[in-house]
Amino acid sequence: MLKSFAFAISGLVAAIKGERNFRIHLVAAMLVTVLGFVFKLSLLEWAILSLTVFLVLVAELVNTAVEKAVDLAAGGRYHPLAKTAKDVAAGGVLLAAVNAVIVGIIIFGSKIWG
């Protein structure tokens, strides 16, 4: 079981070191967390925000895993199915990020304009 955790942490470290978009999402997550304290979010708002933030981070990790696996399988050659797989995974990240923006507007907008 400890090996499983070590592998998972290794994967997170690899994503942090090697994936610019993951680092961008981490910075956004930290900013949103600070804003959550500034605006004194309720427990429900924290729960929704937490789920939203982690959804984006998980989507980015899955996208990275798909990209790496497809690159390995394609062996450096272009294949339309490889492109589709990578584009679909990136689309998942886009949807999660758009959802995060919507949730942010709803939660923080209600604090600013409500």
N, C-alpha and C positions, 0 to 999 in steps of 0.2 A: 504494500500500500504506500509506503514511503517513497518507493521508486516512482510510482504513478504521480505523486505530488511533485517530485523532483523533475520528471519529464514535463509536466504542465508548467512549472515555473521556468524551466529552460525555454519552453515555447514562448512564454510571455516575454522573457528577456530578449529572445531572438526578434520578436515583433517590435519591441521597444527600440532595439539597436538598429534593426534593418528596415523598418517600414515607416517612412515619413508620415504617411496618412494616419497611422496608428498613433504616432506621437502628437499629431495635430488634434486628434480626437481626445487624447489624454489631457492636453492643455485645455481644451474646451470643457472637459469634465471637471477639471480643477476650478476653472473660472465659474462654472455653474454651481459648484459646491460652495464656493465663497459667496456667490450671490444668494444662495439659499440661506446662509447664515445671516447675511445682511438684511434680507427681507423677512427673516424669522418665519420660515415656512412651517406649515402644520405637518403633523405626522403623515397624513394622507398625501399631501403635496410632496413630502420627502420620498414616500414610497413610489409615487408615480415618477418622480424625477430620477430616482435610483434605477427603476426598471428601464426607463428610457435611455439613460446613460449607458447602462450595461448592455442593452440591446444593440446600441451602435458599436460598442467595443467588441462584442461577440461577433457581430456581422463583419467587422473589419478583420477579425482573426480568421473567420471562416473564409472570407474572400482571399486572404493571404494564403491559407492552406490550399484552396482550390487553384490559385495561380501557380504555386510551387509544384503541386502535383501535376497539373496540366503541362507546365514547362518541362518537367522531368519526362512525362510520357511522350510528349511531342519531340523530345530530343533535339530541340533547337530548330525544328522545321515548322513552317506555317501549315496549319490545318484549319479549315473553316469551323469544324466542331470544337477545336481548342479555343478559337476566338469566341465562339458562342458561349462556351462554359465560363470563360473568364468574364465576358460581358454580363452574363446573367448574375454571376457572383457580385460583380461591381454594382449591378442594379439593386441587389439586395441591400448593399451598404447605402446606396442613394436613398432608397425607401426608408431605411432606419433613420438616416440623417434628416430627411424631410419631416418624418414623424417627430424627431427630437426638436426641430425648430417650431413645429406646431405646438407641441407640449410646452416648450419654453415661452412662446407667445401667450398661451392660455394662462400658465402659472404666474409668470413674471409680469405679463401685461395686466392681469387683474390686480397686482400689487401696485403697479405704477399708475394705471389709469382708473382703477376701480375705486 
